[in-house]
């Protein structure tokens, strides 16, 4: 339901704002003086996470809803999080990934063009790089996705380039590495169903909500044999979006940026930290590698520093694990999935 009483000054449209990253971004936006207007169909988000602005329930691919939202609130920018992000699911059901992640993004861009909304911040992913030849990864490195999820996101990046050239829709593409952790004040947190990411699953295993933590390969060419990933706190990710929005407000041109820390942790290193923080032993089960899992994915974050002034300040693996653990304590198990086709800890 659209609330026409909401002030429209400094309004921004946040698609997928009821999800994990989107809700953290909405909190950061509100603190920075913006009014986040969330559009979410709640198929994978949670209405309870929308606390800092109105919630309109609907699909970003529904042009009628977009017309109503854009004409009522007149946002000057859109931040787009309404994407599916399970790599395994994208292999089994590529059509829903291209429909939701790519086609619905096109509907949104067409609506923005028609309503003269000329600033766009896009939630992309390091999955667009595929299996990189080097690490840390720079923004100009080849983008060769190895799964439909990455393909669906890269297609949107290419659409953004075209819409800038044709219609002047400027964009900041933020390629996340592994977002993790929870809001330090405990107002919102992680709640995926199924839960597939390494840090939450390690915590669930520590608490006994799942029987063990599956380690997908222990024979990588890394110091301890497990794959290495760049983990960044979700609150740092949220801050990057505020900086990106201000950059566009100030007339900045379209740019693609890595959002990571430049530091990697192996699976076993993360397990050690979680065991220390929880005081519990995590039962492990080493299983086969997943196809297309690179040994190491680490961001080169220097361009985000130069363009946005972005620095990850809260992304030590200790802080990530502590905030995620505090969120989990006292809550029921958010997921009991053991589906190995989904993918902690590789991408996103």
PyMOL commands that set and color helices and strands:
alter all, ss='L'
color gray80, all
select helices_A, chain A and resi 20-31+47-49+63-73+87-92+94-114+126-129+148-167+198-207+234-249+267-278+302-308+317-328
alter helices_A, ss='H'
color red, helices_A
select strands_A, chain A and resi 11-15+35-40+55-57+77-80+119-125+170-176+178-180+213-216+228-229+231-233+255-259+265-266+284-287+296-297
alter strands_A, ss='S'
color yellow, strands_A
deselect
rebuild
show_as cartoon
